[in-house]
Amino acid sequence: MSLGQDGPPTRTRLPEPPPGTGGPARRPQRSSRSLVTVVGVVVLLIAAIAFANRGGGSPSDSPGGGTQGGTSNGARSQPTSPTGTKPVDGKNAGIPTGYARTDQGAQSAAANYAVALGSDGMFDAARRHTIVAAIHAPEVTDRLQGDLDRAYSPGFLANVGLGEDGNVPDGYTFVSRTVPVGTRVTGFSKDAATVEVWSTGLVGLAGEGSTKPVSQTWFTITEQLVWVDGDWRIERSSQKEGPAPVNGDNRAAGADEIANAVQGYGGFTYAR
């Protein structure tokens, strides 16, 4: 898939769907009250993350528009072929690290960091602190930890169906997963990069009788990255709604199907 404007397109390596599964599941029918609740939860989560990541300006907030990197293999790529450098093999707190100091490396970092920020680990204080420290620049980490602790308040956790400490109610599976669809670089220099990550996400509680059923969202995350200690780290980030495609005409999966799918299908390391 490609979202690039200048320079080569960015393609994300995605698996082929299993035979007979079709496309994404259609949402179940809900009352208007349920829909308002789900939308309110998603908007609150976006606002919390955006609030926590806002900060003062610095020269690296608006990186220069340097050159766009090409493919590393020197061959002319096919329209549907993933291209670029070998995927990273390092990890910090379970998050891929060790990216190339190129626009491709910045895109890989931004995609993987979007996955981490949209994971269920962000709803647990200890895991959230580990994630934030692993992917953000050291000078912004302490402030972010406090801001996010306040954003993920007991009231907010209750809004998504969790307990005060982020614990999941018995008999349910909590789902929070971000899936990058594509990336593009809007600014790049050797010390800073701005990358947009177009994503879809799943959020909700899977289980019989759930009042917070798992629903799909579409959004774009903008990450301002800086080169720190040999790797890309987030200095600031923001999120906006869409662009969202038209819903497909697919059968909505049952609660058990969703829970089993989330538990049975792992995520990916996104790298070009």
C-alpha positions in Angstrom: 0.0 0.0 0.0 1.3 3.5 -0.7 0.6 6.9 0.7 3.8 8.6 -0.4 3.7 12.1 -2.0 7.4 12.9 -2.6 10.0 10.2 -3.3 9.3 6.5 -3.4 6.1 5.0 -2.0 6.0 3.3 1.3 4.7 -0.2 1.4 3.8 -2.2 4.4 4.3 -6.0 4.4 1.0 -7.5 5.3 -0.2 -11.2 5.4 -2.5 -12.7 2.8 -6.0 -13.3 4.4 -6.8 -16.9 5.0 -8.9 -18.5 2.3 -12.6 -17.9 2.7 -12.4 -15.2 5.3 -13.2 -12.3 3.0 -12.5 -8.7 4.2 -13.0 -6.9 7.6 -16.0 -7.7 9.7 -19.0 -5.5 9.5 -20.0 -3.9 12.8 -23.1 -5.3 14.5 -26.2 -3.2 14.7 -26.3 -1.0 17.7 -28.7 1.4 19.3 -27.9 5.1 18.9 -27.1 5.3 22.6 -24.5 2.5 22.2 -23.0 4.2 19.2 -22.7 7.5 21.0 -20.9 5.7 23.9 -18.4 4.0 21.6 -17.7 7.3 19.7 -17.3 9.1 23.0 -14.8 6.5 24.2 -12.7 6.8 21.0 -12.7 10.6 21.1 -11.7 10.6 24.7 -8.8 8.3 24.0 -7.6 10.5 21.1 -7.9 13.6 23.3 -5.9 11.9 26.1 -3.0 11.0 23.9 -3.0 14.3 22.1 -3.0 16.2 25.4 -0.2 14.1 26.8 2.0 14.6 23.8 1.6 18.4 23.3 4.6 20.5 24.3 6.7 23.5 23.5 8.4 24.1 20.2 12.0 23.5 19.4 14.0 23.6 16.2 13.5 19.9 15.6 9.7 20.3 15.7 9.8 21.4 12.1 12.5 19.4 10.5 13.9 20.4 7.1 12.6 18.8 4.0 15.8 17.0 3.0 16.1 14.3 0.4 13.8 11.2 0.3 15.7 7.9 0.5 15.4 5.3 -2.2 15.2 1.5 -2.0 18.3 -0.2 -0.7 18.5 -3.1 -3.1 19.1 -1.0 -6.1 16.5 -2.9 -8.1 13.4 -1.4 -9.7 10.5 -2.5 -7.4 7.3 -4.0 -8.5 4.1 -2.0 -7.6 3.0 -4.6 -5.0 6.4 -5.7 -3.7 7.7 -4.6 -0.2 11.0 -2.8 -0.6 13.8 -1.3 1.5 16.2 -2.3 4.2 16.1 -5.5 6.2 13.7 -5.4 9.2 15.2 -4.5 12.5 16.1 -7.3 14.9 16.6 -5.4 18.1 13.9 -4.9 20.8 13.4 -2.6 23.8 10.6 -3.5 26.1 9.3 -5.8 23.4 9.2 -3.0 20.9 11.4 -3.2 17.8 14.4 -0.8 17.9 17.6 -0.1 16.0 16.3 1.7 13.0 18.3 3.1 10.1 19.1 6.8 10.1 17.1 7.3 6.9 13.6 8.2 5.9 12.8 4.5 5.6 14.1 3.9 9.1 12.0 6.8 10.4 8.9 5.3 8.8 9.5 1.9 10.3 10.0 3.4 13.7 6.8 5.5 13.4 4.7 2.5 12.4 6.0 0.3 15.2 5.6 3.1 17.7 2.0 3.7 16.6 1.3 0.0 17.3 2.8 0.4 20.8 0.8 3.5 21.6 -2.4 1.8 20.5 -1.8 -1.4 22.4 -3.7 -2.7 25.4 -0.5 -2.2 27.4 -1.2 1.5 27.5 -4.1 0.8 29.8 -1.9 -0.7 32.5 0.2 1.8 34.5 3.4 -0.3 34.8 3.3 -1.4 31.2 2.5 2.1 29.9 5.5 3.5 31.8 7.7 1.0 30.1 6.3 1.7 26.6 6.6 5.4 27.0 10.2 5.3 28.2 11.2 2.9 25.4 9.9 5.0 22.4 10.1 8.7 23.5 13.0 11.1 23.7 14.4 11.2 27.3 13.8 14.9 27.7 10.0 14.4 27.3 9.5 11.1 29.0 9.0 12.3 32.6 6.4 14.9 31.7 4.6 12.4 29.5 4.4 9.8 32.2 2.6 12.2 34.6 0.3 13.5 31.9 -0.7 10.0 30.7 -1.2 8.8 34.3 -3.8 11.6 34.6 -5.3 10.9 31.2 -5.7 7.2 31.9 -7.8 8.0 35.0 -10.2 5.5 36.7 -13.0 7.3 35.0 -11.5 6.9 31.6 -10.7 3.3 32.2 -14.3 2.7 33.3 -15.5 4.4 30.1 -13.8 1.6 28.1 -15.2 -1.1 30.3 -12.1 -1.7 32.5 -11.6 -1.6 36.3 -9.9 1.2 38.1 -6.4 -0.4 37.7 -7.1 -1.4 34.1 -8.1 -4.9 35.0 -10.4 -6.7 32.6 -13.8 -8.0 33.9 -14.1 -11.7 34.3 -15.4 -13.4 31.2 -14.3 -10.7 28.8 -11.3 -10.0 26.5 -10.2 -6.4 26.2 -9.1 -5.5 22.7 -7.0 -2.5 21.8 -4.9 -2.9 18.6 -3.5 -0.5 16.1 -2.7 -1.7 12.5 -0.7 0.7 10.3 -2.0 0.8 6.7 0.7 3.0 5.3 3.2 5.8 6.2 4.6 8.9 4.5 7.4 11.3 5.4 6.5 15.0 5.4 9.8 16.3 6.7 13.3 14.7 7.0 16.8 15.6 8.1 19.5 13.5 9.6 18.5 14.5 13.1 14.7 14.8 12.9 11.8 13.4 10.9 8.0 13.9 10.7 6.0 10.8 9.7 2.3 10.3 9.3 1.0 6.8 10.0 -2.5 6.0 8.5 -4.0 3.3 10.7 -7.0 1.3 11.5 -7.7 0.1 15.0 -9.8 -2.1 17.2 -11.0 -1.2 20.6 -13.6 -2.6 23.0 -14.6 -5.6 25.2 -15.2 -8.9 23.6 -17.6 -11.2 25.5 -21.3 -12.2 25.7 -23.4 -9.2 26.8 -20.7 -6.7 26.4 -21.9 -3.1 26.4 -18.6 -1.9 24.9 -18.4 -4.2 21.8 -15.2 -4.2 19.8 -15.4 -1.6 17.0 -13.2 -0.4 14.2 -11.7 3.1 13.9 -9.6 4.9 11.3 -7.1 7.6 12.2 -3.8 9.2 11.2 -1.0 9.6 13.7 1.7 12.3 13.1 4.9 11.6 14.9 7.8 14.1 15.2 10.9 11.9 15.7 14.4 12.9 16.8 17.6 10.9 16.5 18.7 10.1 20.0 21.5 7.7 21.1 21.6 5.9 17.8 17.8 5.4 17.2 14.6 7.3 16.4 12.5 8.4 19.3 9.2 10.3 19.5 9.5 14.0 20.6 5.8 14.9 19.9 2.8 13.2 18.4 -0.8 14.0 17.5 -3.7 12.1 16.1 -6.7 13.0 13.9 -9.7 11.0 12.6 -9.7 9.2 9.2 -9.5 8.9 6.4 -12.0 6.1 6.7 -13.2 3.9 3.8 -16.8 2.8 3.2 -17.8 -0.2 5.4 -17.8 -3.5 3.6 -20.9 -5.8 3.6 -19.4 -8.5 5.8 -21.0 -10.6 8.5 -20.1 -9.3 12.0 -18.2 -11.9 14.0 -19.6 -13.1 17.4 -18.0 -12.1 20.7 -16.1 -15.5 21.0 -14.8 -15.2 17.4 -13.4 -11.8 18.1 -11.8 -12.8 21.4 -10.3 -16.0 19.8 -9.0 -14.0 16.8 -7.3 -11.4 19.0 -5.7 -14.1 21.2 -4.7 -16.3 18.3 -3.3 -13.8 15.8 -0.2 -11.9 16.8 0.9 -8.5 15.6 3.8 -7.6 13.2 7.0 -5.8 13.1 6.6 -3.0 10.5 9.8 -2.3 8.7 10.8 -1.5 5.1 
